[in-house]
Amino acid sequence: MKLTGKAWKFGADIDTDLIIPARYLNTSDPGELAKHCMEDADPEFAGKVLPGDIIVAESNFGCGSSREHAPIAIKAAGVSCVIAASFARIFYRNAFNMGLPILESPAAAREIRSGEQLQVDLSSGQIVNISRDTVYQAQPIPPFMQELLDAGGLIPYVMKTSASRS
């Protein structure tokens, strides 16, 4: 699956409170969460992000509490993929469970700038910076994790596979 979008660059240690502030956790409605996505890191993000855009961040993206609201908010905001130098382990797992593709690439995270156009091939792990004609290689998403993403997350995947067995 190839994704294309504009990069939104963030720094290191973007915690789940920056992704979706705790004051909005009285709802699990994806549309409501999307309205406040990244609000404390960039107040203009939710109003300007376009469907398909890509978040790029430095190390330890998604650290902090283990709330699933963070990847839900990012996905509902229209972000097609998150690229970071590294992810907090619980965010990494929650992202796949919620159907949000993520790739680790320290070089891409270091060199990509906000506003640059990117193309991401999830199957190969290739990240193309179209704006600068530069290619980065991330670890490809394993086939099992790709199946989770294709289904829309863990729950849709389980429902799909359970239905096919009965």
Phi, psi and chi 1 to 4 in degrees:
 res  aa     phi    psi   chi1   chi2   chi3   chi4
   1 MET       -  128.5  174.3 -173.7  -65.9      -
   2 LYS  -106.8  136.2  -71.7 -172.1  177.7 -179.9
   3 LEU  -120.2  142.1  -49.7  168.8      -      -
   4 THR  -133.0  134.7  -57.6      -      -      -
   5 GLY  -175.3  175.3      -      -      -      -
   6 LYS   -85.7  141.1 -177.7  176.2   80.0  175.0
   7 ALA   -81.1  137.7      -      -      -      -
   8 TRP  -117.5  111.9  -70.5   80.7      -      -
   9 LYS   -94.5  134.3 -178.0   76.5  179.2  -86.6
  10 PHE  -129.8  164.1  -67.3   92.9      -      -
  11 GLY   -86.3 -154.5      -      -      -      -
  12 ALA   -88.1  159.6      -      -      -      -
  13 ASP    56.8   42.7  -58.3  -42.1      -      -
  14 ILE   -75.0  104.5  -62.3  -64.5      -      -
  15 ASP   -88.0  171.7   64.8   31.4      -      -
  16 THR   -65.5  -24.0   51.3      -      -      -
  17 ASP   -69.7  -31.7  -77.7  -29.0      -      -
  18 LEU   -75.6  -32.7  -68.8  173.0      -      -
  19 ILE   -70.1  -48.4  -63.8  169.5      -      -
  20 ILE  -144.0  106.6 -176.4   68.1      -      -
  21 PRO   -56.2  142.2  -25.4   35.2      -      -
  22 ALA   -57.7  -26.1      -      -      -      -
  23 ARG   -65.7  -12.4   61.8 -173.0  173.6  -84.9
  24 TYR  -105.2   10.3  -58.0  114.8      -      -
  25 LEU   -86.3   14.2  -61.8 -179.8      -      -
  26 ASN   -83.1    5.8   55.9   -3.4      -      -
  27 THR  -138.1  153.5 -178.1      -      -      -
  28 SER  -114.7    8.8  -67.6      -      -      -
  29 ASP   -67.9  116.9  176.5   55.6      -      -
  30 PRO   -56.5  -37.9  -25.5   35.0      -      -
  31 GLY   -64.2  -40.5      -      -      -      -
  32 GLU   -68.4  -41.5  -79.0  -59.2  -50.1      -
  33 LEU   -64.0  -38.1  -65.3  172.5      -      -
  34 ALA   -61.0  -33.3      -      -      -      -
  35 LYS   -64.2  -20.6  -68.6  177.0 -174.0  174.5
  36 HIS  -118.9   10.9  -55.0  -72.6      -      -
  37 CYS   -59.4  129.4 -175.6      -      -      -
  38 MET    62.2   16.6  -53.9  -58.1  -74.3      -
  39 GLU   -55.8  -41.9 -174.7  174.1  -73.6      -
  40 ASP   -82.4  -11.1  -73.3   -7.7      -      -
  41 ALA   -94.1  -37.5      -      -      -      -
  42 ASP  -152.1   98.6  178.3   -7.2      -      -
  43 PRO   -57.1  -21.0  -21.6   30.9      -      -
  44 GLU   -92.2   -8.9  -62.6  179.9   -1.6      -
  45 PHE   -55.3  -55.0  178.0   81.6      -      -
  46 ALA   -60.9  -31.2      -      -      -      -
  47 GLY   -82.3  -16.5      -      -      -      -
  48 LYS  -114.0  -20.2  -68.3 -173.6  174.2 -178.4
  49 VAL   -64.6  140.9   67.1      -      -      -
  50 LEU  -111.9  152.9  -63.6  174.7      -      -
  51 PRO   -53.8  130.1  -24.6   33.8      -      -
  52 GLY    98.0  -15.3      -      -      -      -
  53 ASP   -60.2  162.0  -77.3   -5.9      -      -
  54 ILE  -127.8  129.3  -62.7  167.2      -      -
  55 ILE   -85.5  133.9  -70.9  176.6      -      -
  56 VAL  -124.1  129.3  178.9      -      -      -
  57 ALA  -141.1  163.6      -      -      -      -
  58 GLU   -80.1 -147.5  -64.2  174.5   13.0      -
  59 SER   -78.0  156.9   62.6      -      -      -
  60 ASN    65.4   35.8 -156.5   25.1      -      -
  61 PHE   -65.3  134.5 -172.4   86.9      -      -
  62 GLY    85.8   15.8      -      -      -      -
  63 CYS   -68.8  170.5   59.0      -      -      -
  64 GLY   105.3 -144.2      -      -      -      -
  65 SER   -71.5  162.0   69.0      -      -      -
  66 SER   -91.8   22.9   63.0      -      -      -
  67 ARG   -63.4  136.7   61.9 -178.9   70.9  129.2
  68 GLU   -76.3  -13.0  -65.1  170.6  -21.3      -
  69 HIS   -58.5  -31.1  -65.0   72.2      -      -
  70 ALA   -62.5  -56.1      -      -      -      -
  71 PRO   -68.0  -28.4   17.5  -27.1      -      -
  72 ILE   -62.8  -45.6  -68.4  170.9      -      -
  73 ALA   -62.4  -43.5      -      -      -      -
  74 ILE   -63.6  -47.8  -68.2  169.9      -      -
  75 LYS   -63.3  -44.4 -174.3  176.8  173.0 -176.1
  76 ALA   -67.4  -25.6      -      -      -      -
  77 ALA   -72.0  -10.5      -      -      -      -
  78 GLY   102.9   -0.3      -      -      -      -
  79 VAL   -66.7  129.5  172.0      -      -      -
  80 SER   -88.9  -20.3   64.8      -      -      -
  81 CYS  -166.4  151.1  179.8      -      -      -
  82 VAL  -120.5  129.7  179.7      -      -      -
  83 ILE  -115.2  130.2  -60.8  165.9      -      -
  84 ALA  -145.0  161.8      -      -      -      -
  85 ALA   -64.5  -37.2      -      -      -      -
  86 SER  -161.5  160.3   64.3      -      -      -
  87 PHE  -122.7  148.0  -67.3   91.5      -      -
  88 ALA   -62.6  138.4      -      -      -      -
  89 ARG   -57.8  -42.1  -67.2  -64.0   97.6 -169.6
  90 ILE   -68.8  -36.0 -170.0   67.0      -      -
  91 PHE   -65.4  -40.5 -179.7   86.5      -      -
  92 TYR   -55.1  -49.7 -173.7   90.5      -      -
  93 ARG   -68.4  -43.3 -171.5   63.1 -150.5 -178.5
  94 ASN   -61.0  -37.6  -78.7  -20.2      -      -
  95 ALA   -60.3  -47.8      -      -      -      -
  96 PHE   -66.0  -39.2  -78.5   98.2      -      -
  97 ASN   -61.0  -31.2  -73.4  -11.8      -      -
  98 MET   -93.5   -2.0  -63.9  -60.4  119.3      -
  99 GLY    83.0   25.4      -      -      -      -
 100 LEU  -102.6  114.2  175.5   66.3      -      -
 101 PRO   -68.2  138.6  -14.5   25.7      -      -
 102 ILE  -139.7  145.4   59.5  175.7      -      -
 103 LEU  -133.3  141.7  -68.8  172.6      -      -
 104 GLU  -100.5  123.9  -73.0 -175.5  -23.1      -
 105 SER  -153.9   98.5  173.9      -      -      -
 106 PRO   -57.2  -39.5  -26.7   35.8      -      -
 107 ALA   -66.3  -45.1      -      -      -      -
 108 ALA   -63.3  -43.4      -      -      -      -
 109 ALA   -62.5  -35.0      -      -      -      -
 110 ARG   -75.6  -37.5 -178.3  178.8   53.0 -111.4
 111 GLU  -100.3  -26.0  -64.5  175.7   13.8      -
 112 ILE   -72.1  140.5  -67.8  171.4      -      -
 113 ARG  -115.1  156.7  -62.8 -176.5 -174.4  121.4
 114 SER   -56.4  140.0  -82.7      -      -      -
 115 GLY    91.6  -14.3      -      -      -      -
 116 GLU   -74.5  147.4  -67.0 -180.0  -25.0      -
 117 GLN   -86.8  131.9  -77.9  -64.9  121.4      -
 118 LEU  -123.3  152.5  -53.7  177.1      -      -
 119 GLN  -129.8  129.4 -176.1  176.0   66.6      -
 120 VAL  -121.3  129.0  176.5      -      -      -
 121 ASP  -106.1  105.3 -175.6  -28.3      -      -
 122 LEU   -65.4  -32.9  -64.1  176.9      -      -
 123 SER   -67.9  -40.5  -59.0      -      -      -
 124 SER   -96.2  -17.7   68.5      -      -      -
 125 GLY    81.1   10.0      -      -      -      -
 126 GLN   -81.7  131.6 -172.4  177.0   62.0      -
 127 ILE  -117.2  118.7  -58.0  164.0      -      -
 128 VAL  -108.3  122.8  178.1      -      -      -
 129 ASN   -87.5   97.3 -176.1  -28.1      -      -
 130 ILE   -62.7  -36.7  -62.1  167.3      -      -
 131 SER   -63.3  -31.5  -60.8      -      -      -
 132 ARG  -120.6    9.0  -68.3 -160.5  -82.9  156.3
 133 ASP    50.9   51.1 -164.1   26.5      -      -
 134 THR  -124.2  142.7  -53.8      -      -      -
 135 VAL  -120.0  136.9  177.8      -      -      -
 136 TYR  -122.5  151.9  -53.8   95.8      -      -
 137 GLN  -116.9  119.6 -174.8   62.7   50.5      -
 138 ALA  -104.5  165.1      -      -      -      -
 139 GLN   -64.8  125.0 -172.5   73.4   13.0      -
 140 PRO   -60.8  151.9  -15.5   25.1      -      -
 141 ILE   -72.9  126.2  -65.4  174.5      -      -
 142 PRO   -59.0  150.3  -20.1   30.2      -      -
 143 PRO   -52.8  -40.6  -27.1   34.6      -      -
 144 PHE   -63.4  -43.1  168.4   70.8      -      -
 145 MET   -68.0  -33.1  -57.7  -63.3  -96.1      -
 146 GLN   -64.1  -35.7 -173.4   64.2   52.6      -
 147 GLU   -63.5  -39.2  -71.7  179.3   36.4      -
 148 LEU   -60.9  -45.7  -71.8  178.8      -      -
 149 LEU   -64.3  -44.0  -65.0  173.3      -      -
 150 ASP   -60.7  -34.2  -67.7  -15.5      -      -
 151 ALA   -79.1  -16.4      -      -      -      -
 152 GLY   101.3    7.0      -      -      -      -
 153 GLY   131.4 -179.2      -      -      -      -
 154 LEU   -65.6  -46.9 -179.5   60.0      -      -
 155 ILE   -63.7  -49.3  -68.3  175.1      -      -
 156 PRO   -60.4  -33.8  -21.9   31.4      -      -
 157 TYR   -64.1  -46.1  173.4   79.6      -      -
 158 VAL   -64.4  -41.5  169.8      -      -      -
 159 MET   -62.5  -41.5  -67.4  172.6   65.1      -
 160 LYS   -65.3  -46.9  177.6 -178.1  166.8 -174.2
 161 THR   -72.2  -33.0   54.8      -      -      -
 162 SER   -66.9  -40.5  -64.1      -      -      -
 163 ALA   -65.5  -35.8      -      -      -      -
 164 SER   -73.4  -18.0   66.6      -      -      -
 165 ARG   -87.6  -18.4  -68.5 -177.2 -173.5  154.5
 166 SER   -96.5      -   55.1      -      -      -
